[in-house]
Amino acid sequence: MRKHIYVKMLIILVMLIGFSARFLWAESSESHMITGLARTVSSVFEIPKTIVRHSQTVVFPVSIVTGTVEGAFRTVGGVLGGVVETASGALPYAKYAALFA
């Protein structure tokens, strides 16, 4: 029982820290780079997360297949979205790249 309370408190704490850090850098380019990098890295866990979520509602063999397919789509979308967001955050600094070329 206590384990569930600690896990819930930890999840809430992580969410609060993540959301507050995101609002501190509201529209800066560093915010886009950090958010894009976090989105790219965290999208790796979409397949297992989706399989677990589907296993709670769908029967056993079908849940693995549907979770894998949906997780793969979410992973690809997360990686591509993260790369685009990271690139849009790095775009203002592209003018300085000419100085190093």
N, C-alpha and C positions, 0 to 999 in steps of 0.2 A: 504494500500500500504506500509506504513512504517513498519507494523507488519511483512510482508514478508521479508523485507530487514533485520530487526533485527534477525529474525529466521535464515536466510541464514548466516548472520555474526556469529551468535552463533554456528551454525553447523560447519562452517569453523574453528572457533577458537578451538572448541573441537577436531576436527580432527587434527589440527596442534599440539596441546598440546599432544594428544595421540600418534601421530606418532613421535614427537620429543622425548617423554619419552621412546618410544620403542627403538629408535636408540641410546639413551644414554647408555642403558644396552644391547648392541648388542647381545652378546652370553653368558651372565652370567646366572647362574642357578636361580638367583633371578628374572631375566627377564622372564624366562620360568614359574616360579611359579606365578608371577603377571599376565602374559598374560593368563595363563591357568585359573586362578581364574576369571579374567574379562570375558573370553570366556564362562565359566560355568554360571556366573551370568547373563550375557547379553543374553544368549540363551533362557531365559525365555520369552523374548519379541519377539521371532521369529514368533509365531503363530499370534498375532495381526498384526504384521508388514506385514506378508505375506497375510493375509486376506485383509488388506487395499490396498496392491499392486495389488492383483487379482481383487479387486472390481473396479479398474480403467480400466481394459481391458476385463473382462468377465461379462456376465449378472448376475443379482442379486443372485438367489439361488445357481447357480453353483459356483460363486466366493467364497461363504462362505465355501462350501465343499472342493473345490480344495485348497483354502488358508489354511484351517485347516489341510488337509492331508500333504501338502508340508511343512507347518510350524511345524507339528509334527515331520516329518523326519529331518528338520533342527534343531529342538530343541534337539532331541536325538543325532544327530551328533555333535552338539555344546557342549552338556554336556559330552559326551564320549571323544571328542577331548580335551576339557578343563581339564578333569580329567587326561587324559594321559599326557598332557603337564605339568600340575602341578606336577604329579608324576615324570616326567623326570627332572623337576627342583629341586625336593626334593631329588632325587637319590644321588647326591654327598654328602649330609648330612647324609645319612643312616649309614655311618661308625661310626658316633658319637652316634647313638642310642644304640649301645652295651655298652657304658659307663654308660647309665642310666638304663639299664635293670638289 
